[in-house]
Amino acid sequence: MAFVVSVIGAGRPSFWFDEAATIAASTRSTRELFELVSQHDSAHSLYYLLMHGWFSIFPSTEFWARVPSLLAVGVGAAGVVVLGKKLSSRAVGITAGLFFAALPRVTWAAIEARPYALAAAVAVWATVALLVAVERRKVGFWALYAVGVMLAILVNIHLLLMVCVYLCVIGIIRAPRPVVLSWALATGAALAVLLPYIQFMRSKADQINWIRPLDKRVLFTVVQGQYFETAVWAVGCAVAVIAGVIVVLLLRKPAITGFWRTVAVAAAWIIVPTAGMLLYSVFVKVIYVDRYLTFTAPAMALLLGVCTVQVAARSLVRIEVVLIVFAVAVLPNYVHQRGDYAKFGADYSQVADTIAAQSSPGDCFLLDETVRWRPRPIRALPASRPEAFENLVDVGLREPATVPNFLWDRSLPPDRVVDRIADCDVLWTIAGKNPAVPDHERGSALDPGAQFAASPAFGVPSALGFRIVERWQFNYSQLNKSVR
C-alpha cells in the first residue's frame, strides 16, 4: 500500500539539482564512478553504485529513476509493521505502517532519486535485526545485526547515529548483561570494519560546505519540516493524538501492551539523531538538513501508531477515523509534491522536454555560468536529461566532467568560443525567467530583456548576428532559440 500511495504521479515532477547529481554520477562507467566518489559526493557512493546497476537495466527517466525509492518505501513500511508488532502488537504495527505510508516526509522521499527512502528502510530493518538478535541470542543473528549496521552507514553516513539509538534500545528493553556484551561486540566489529570508511568520510567534510548555518527557523524545521513538510494540519493531528494519550493516561486508563517500550524506542530514535546533528552543527560543523533525518521517519510513524491505538482503546473504527483524518490533513501537501515544479521549483525536465521536441540534430546550445539562473551550476540541467541534448553541439564545453573527475561538465565563457558560435545556424540558450514577458512567444527579433541582454550569452551571439526568434518560459528558466 505504501508503494501504491507513493507511485501515483511519481514521474511528473521535474528533476532537480540533487537528482541531476544522481543521474550524472550513476550513468558513468564503473571506473569513472569510483574515480568521482573518491573525490566528490562521497557520501552517496553505495547508492550511486546501486543506481549504476539499475540504470544498466532501466532508463534514467523521471519515473524509473525514482522507482528504487518507491520500492524502498514499500520495504520500509513492511519493516515498520514488523517492528511495531515486535515492540507492542499487531494493531500497533499495522497502524504505524499506515502512518508511515502517509507521512509527508516519506511520500516526498519516495519520489526522490536520492538515498533517503533507502536509508529509512535500512534503519528499520537493522532495528528489527537488533530485536531478533536480542531474542534469539545466537551468533548468526548478531552477525546479521552487524551487517545491518554496516549497510546503514554505507547508505548514509548519518546513520552512524543509529548506534547511539541502539544503545538506548538496549537500555529500554532492559537487556541482561550477556546480551549487552553481545551487542557491544557486534557493534564494535561493525564499526571496526567501517573505520577506514568513516575516517575517509571525515576527510570529505568540506563537501557539505553549502549547508546554511542554523537560524531562528530551526525549531519550526524540526517540529514541522522534518516529518510533515508543509502539512500544518498534519502537525495538529499528531499533536492531538499525543495530547489524547496524555489525557487517557491521566484518567488512569491501562496502557496497551508494549506502549511505554514503543514510545521510548520511538522517542530515542527521533531525539538522539536530531539532537546529535543539531549539536554537531552548533559546535563543530553545520550538517543539519531536515531531509537528512528521513531515516527517523519510521520512529515518528511508530509513535503516532502506538498513541493512536492507545487513544482508540483498540477500537478499529476509532483507529480508522484517526488515519482518515490524518490522510485528509496531508492530502494538499501530497498533491503539491507531485506538481510539475515540486522539487524546490526546479524546471529541468520542462526545459529538456522542450529542447527535445523543438530542436533539430546539429543545432547548437550555449550554457554560460554568468547568466542569472538558479540553482547554479547551470550544467546540472543538461546532466539530468542528457538524451535531450545528445544530438546538439555544445559550443561552450570546456571539458567533460569525467576528465577531471568532476560531477558536472566545465564551460568556457562565450567570448572564448566565438569561432564555435560562428559556425552555428541555430543557437539555444538558457537564462533566468523574465516575468515581464509571456511564457511563449515568437518574433523576428524578440527583446532579450535587461538581465539577459547584459550577459555574454546574449551579447556574443548578438554581435555575430544572432537574434532571438522564439522563447519559452517555465518556473525559473527561460529557453531561447536564436538564428542568424
N, C-alpha and C positions, 0 to 999 in steps of 0.2 A: 504493500500500500504506500509506503514511503517513496518507493521508486516511482509509482504511478502518479502520485501527487506532484512530485518534482519534475517529472519528464514533460509535463504539459508546458508548451511554449519554450522548451529548453534551447532551441536553436534560433529563437527570434532576436534576443539582444545582441547588439554589436559586440565583437571582440573589443577588448580594451588593452591598456598598456601591459599589465601583468600577463594576460593571456597571450598577447603577442610574444612575450618573452618565452612562454611555453612552446609556442609554435616554432619560434626561431631556434631554440635550443634542441628540441626533440626531433626535428626533421633533419638534423645533421647526421653525418656518418658517426658510428660509434667512436672512432678515433677523434674526430673533431669535437664530439660531445665531451669526452674525457678531458681534452685539452681546454675546453671552455670552462668546465666546472672546477678545474684545478686553479683557475684564476678569477673567475667571475661567477656570481649567482650560485655559489657552492652549496647553500642551504638546501637546494632542491635537487641535488644530484640523483638520488634514488628515484624520485618522481619523474625526472626527465628521462632517466633510463627506461622506466616502465612505459612512459608515453612514447618513447622511441620505438619500442616494440609494438605498441598499439597502432601507431601511425604507419607501421610497415604492413598493417592489415587493413586499416580503415582510413578514409580521407581526413584531412585536417580541417574539416568544415566546422562551423559554429556548433552544430548538433553533435557530431561524432567526437569532437574534442572534449565535450562535456560529459559524454556517456560514462567514462570511468568514475567521475564524481557522482553521477546518478546511481551507479551500481554500489559505490562505497556508502552512500546514504542508506540504501536498502540493507546492506550488510550491517551498518551501524545500528539501524533500527532494530534488526533482529537481535543484535547484541544487547541493546537496552532492555528488550523484553526478557532475555535470559538473565541479565544482571538483576533486574527488578524482582524476578521470581526467586532468585537465589538469596537476595537480601531480605525480601518480605514475602510476597505472594504472587500468584499468577495474575490476579486482578491488578496489582501494582505494576507488574511487568508490562502487561498489555496497555494499560493506561499511559504509562511513561513512554512506551513505544509510539503511541499515537501523538502524544505531545511532541516527541522528537520529530515525527514526520511533519508536524505543522509549525514548528519553531522557526521564526523568520531567519535566524542565522543559519539554520540547516537548509531551508529551501533556497537560500542565497548560495551557500557553499555547493549545493547540488548542481548548480548550473554555472560553476566557475571552473575553468580549466586550470586549476591550481590544486595543491595537495591538501587543502583544508578538510574536505569531506573524508579523504583517506585517513588523515590524522585522527579525526574523530572516531572513525571505525576501528582503527588500530588501538586507540586508547581504551575503547570499550572492551574489546576482546582480550587485551592484555590484562584488564581488571578482572574479567571473567576467569582468565587463566590463573591469576593470583588466588582467587577464592577456591577454585578447584584444587590447586596445589595445597592450600591450607587444609582442605577437607581430606584429600587423599593421602597427603604426606609421603609421596613417593618421589624418587629422584627424577623419574621421567616427566612428571608434571611440573616439578620445579625447573627442569630444563626448558619445558615449553613456556613457562612464565619468563624465564631469562631471554629466550628468543623473542618473545613479545615485547619486552623492554627494549631490546636492541633494535627491533624493527621500528618501534615507535620513534626512537631517537633518530634513526636514519631517515624516516619520513619527514620529521620536523624536529629540529634541534631543541625547540622549546618544550618538547615532551620530556625532556630531561627532568622537568619539574614534577612529572608524574611519579618519580621515585620518592619525592617528599610526600606526595599524596598517599602512596602505598605504605609508607611508614606510618602515616596517620591511620590508614585502614587496619593495619596490623594491631595498632593500639585499640581501635574502636571495637574490633571483634574479639579482643582480649585473647589473643593467640598465646598458647603456652610457650615456655622458653625454648623447647626444641624447634618449634615452628618459627619463632623469631630468628633463631640461629640459621635455619634453612633459608629463610627469606634473605637474611643478610648475606649468606654465601652466594645465593643465586643472583642477587642484585649486584654484589661486588664483582662476580665473574662477568656479568654482562657489561658493567662499566669498565672493567679492566680490558676487555676485548675491544671496546669502542674508545678507549682513552686516546689513541692516536687521532681518531676522527674528531673527538671533542676538542683536542688541542688544535687541530687544523682549523676547525670552525672558529675558535677563539682568535686565531690569527687573521681571520677574514671579517672581523667585526666592522671594518670600515665599509663593507658592502651595504650596511644599513644606515649610513650617514644621512640618508634622505628623510628619516623619520623625524617629525617635528617634536620639539620639547613639549612636555606636559603643560597644560594650562588650566584655567578655571573650568573648562568644559569637561575635564576628565571624569568627574563624578557622574555627569549626565551620560557620558560614553559608557562607563562601566555599568550603570544601572539600566540603561535602555539600549544603547547601540550594540553592546557586546552580545546580546541574545535576541533582542526584539527589533533591531534596526529602527525604522520609523513608525512601528506599530505601537503608538502610545496607549491605545485601548487594551492591547495585549499586556502591557505592563500593569495596567489597572486590574486586569483579570488575575494576573499572577499574584499581585499584592492582596487581592480579595481572597484568593484561595489560601494563602499563607496566614492572613489575618483570621480567616474562618477556622483554621486549625487551632490557633491560639485560643479562640473563643470556646471551641469544642473541648479542648483540654482543661480550660478554666472551669468548665461545667462538670469536670471530673468524669468525662466520658472515657471509657477504656481505650487505650491505644491499640491499633491493629497490630498484628504480628509483624515484628521487624521494623516498626515505624521509626523508633529512635535510631536504630542502626542505619537504616536507609537515609534518614535525614542527615546523620553525622557524616556518612560517607559522601553524600552529595555536597554537603557544605564544605568539607575538606577539599573536594575536587574543584569546587568553584573558587574558594577563598585562597588556597595556597598558591596556585599558579598565578591568579590575578594579583595578589599581594606581592608575590615574588617578582613579577615583571614590572610592577609599579615601583617597588623599592629599588630594583636594579636601575630603572630609568631615572630615578631621583639621584642616586648616589654614585652610579658607575657610568652607564651609557644608556641613552634613550633607546628602548627596544619595544615599548608598549604600542601595539596597534590592536584595535578591538578584534579584527578578523583573525589575528594570530592565536586567539584563545578559542577558536572554534572547537578545539578538542575538549573543551569543558562544557560544551552544549549538552552532551548526554547527561551530565550531572544536573543541569537545570531541568531537563526532562524528567529525571528521576525524582527530583524534589517536588515538581508540580504533580507528578503521578502519585506519589505516596501521600501528599497532602490532600489531593482530590479524593482518593479512596477513603482517607480518614474522615474528611468532612462529609462525604456522601454516606458514611456508615455502611459501606459495601453495597449500596443500592445501585443497581445497574442503570436505572433511569436517571438518577441524580448525576452519576458519572457521565452519562451521555450528554446531559444538559450542559455540564461544565465544559466538556470537549467541544460541543457545538458552539457555545458562546465564544470560546477561545478561537475556534476556526473562523467565526464571523469577524472577530476583532483583528485577526491577522490578514484577512482577505484583501483589503486595499493595498497593504504592503506587498503581498504575494503577486497581485496584478501588476504593481509598479515594477517589481523585479523582472517581469517578463515583457517589459516595454522595449521598444527599439533602442532607446538610449539609456537603458537601465544601469549600465556599467559606468558609473561616475560620469555620465553624459557622453561617453565616447561614441563616435560615429565611424570608426574604422571600416566596418563592414559595408555601410551605405556608400562610402566613397569607393571602396573596392568594387562593389556591385555595379556602380555607375561606370567606372573605368572599364570593367569587363564588357559591359553592354554597349558602350558608346565609342570606344577606341578601336583602331584598326592595327593589325600587326605592322610593326615598323614605325609607328608613332613614337615620339619622344616624351619623356617626362622628366621634370626637373624638381628636385627637393632642395630647399635652402633652409638651413637651421636658423637663419636670422629672421625668417618670416614669423609674424605673430601667430602662434598656434599653440594649442595645449593638448596633452602634456608633451613636453619635449622628451626625447628627440623625435623629430618627425619621421625618422627612419623606422620607427616601430610600426607605423601604419602599413607600409607595403610588406613588412615582415610577417604581419598577421595573416595576410592573404596573398602569398607570393604568386599563386597561379593567375591572379588578375593582372599582374604586371609583367609576367614572364615573356610576353611577345612584344613588349615595348623596349625602347632604347633608353637606358638610364644614363643620361648625359652628365649628371653631376656625380657619378660614382667615383670615389677615390680608390677604394679597395673593398672587396667583400669582407664581411665580418669574420669569416673563417681564416683569413690570412693572419691578422694579429690576435686571433682568438678572442674577439670581442663579441658582445651579444648582438650588436647592430652593425650594419654596413656603415662605412665612413664616407662623408661627402667632401667635395671640393666646392668652394664658393663659385657662383655663376661667372664672375669675371675671370676665373681661371679656366673656364671651359667654353669660351666664346666660339672657338672653332668647331666644337661639337654641336653647339646650339645652331650654328650657321648651316650645318648640314641637314637640319630638320625641316620638314614641311608643316608638321602638326606638333604642337608642344602642349603638354598637360602640366599644370602647376597646382599646388595645394597651398592654401593660406587660411587664415582665421576668418570666421564668418563675419559678414558685414550686415548688421541688422537693418541698414538703411535701404537695402536693395531687395528685390524679390528672390524667392527661393530658386526660381529657374527663369532664365531669360536668354534671348538670342539677339544678335545685332551685328552690324558690320564692324563696330569698334566700341565695345562696352567700356564704360567708365570703370577703372580698376578700384576706385575708392582710395581715400587718403592713405590708409595704413598699407595696403598692398602696393600702391604706387611708389611709396618710399623705399620699398625693398629691392634688392638686386635681382630677386627672382622675377620681378616685372621689368625693372629698368634695363637690364642687359638684353633680354629678348626684344624689348621695345625698340632699343637702339638698332637692332638688326632687322626691324620691320615687322615684328610680330604684333598682332592685335587680338584682343580677346573677342571671340565670336559667340561663345556660349558659356554660361555659368550655372552651376548647381550649388545650392547651399543646404547644409544639414544642421546638426545641432551645434557643433563647434567649428566645422570645417567648411571651406569654400573650395570648389573644384572648378578650375578654369581651363577652357580649351582655346588655344590661340593658333592662328595661322598667319602666314606671310602674304 
